[in-house]
């Protein structure tokens, strides 16, 4: 379950977090589970006070994808995009 942020709460991803994120291209040679684990580890290191960890992951997810995987993300319903 993902909890919604209150209107008064806001945050931005730090560029250093974005640079640390592994890139997943959706290639057959890639292990998606390994990439997700690495994504989780990086996102876990950056958690501003009072911001749920799921919100960090939702905001960072588009930066984790590239190539065909990012194309897939953009084809998803708007509610999925962050």
N, C-alpha and C positions, 0 to 999 in steps of 0.2 A: 504494500500500500504506500502511495506517495502522498505526503501531506502538502497542502498548498501553503505558500508563504503568505504572511500577512502583507497588506498593502504597504506598510511602513518599512518592511525589510527589503533591502536590495543589496546586491553584491555583484562584483565583476570578476571574471577569471583573470588571474595574473598571467602575464605573457610567459613567465618561467614555467608555469604549469602546462601551458599549451605546448611549449617546446619539448617538455619531457614526455608527452603522450606518445606511445607507440603508434605507428600508422598501420591500419589494416586496409588492404586493397581488395580483398575478396578473392584472391588467387587460390587455385586448387592446392598449391604447395604450402599455403599458410594454415596454421592451426588456430582456428577461431577461439578455442577455449584458452589457449596460451595468451593470445592477444587480449582477451577479456580479463584474464587474471592480471596481466601487466597494467591494463587500464585501471582496474580496481586498486591496485597497489599505488599507482601514481595519484589517483584521485583521493585516496585515503590520507595522503600526506598534506593535502590542502583542504582544510575545513575551517572556514571562518566561524567564530563563535555565534551560536544561535542559528546557523544555516544547516538544515538537514543534509546528510551526505548524499542522499538521492538527488537533491537539487544540483549539487556540484556535478554529479555524473551526467545528469540530463543536459546541463549546459555545456559540458565538455565533449559529449559524445560526437557531435558533428566534426570536431577537430581531430578525432581519433580515426575517422574514415577518410579514404582517398580512392581515386579511380572508380572502378565499378561499384565498390561498396558505397561510396558517397552518392553515386548515381542512384543506387537502390534507395538510399535514405530520402533523396529528394522526390522519389516517386510515391512515398508513403503519404497517408492522409495528413492534413495540416495539424490535427490534434497530436500527432506523434512528434512532429518537428518542434524543436525548442527555440 
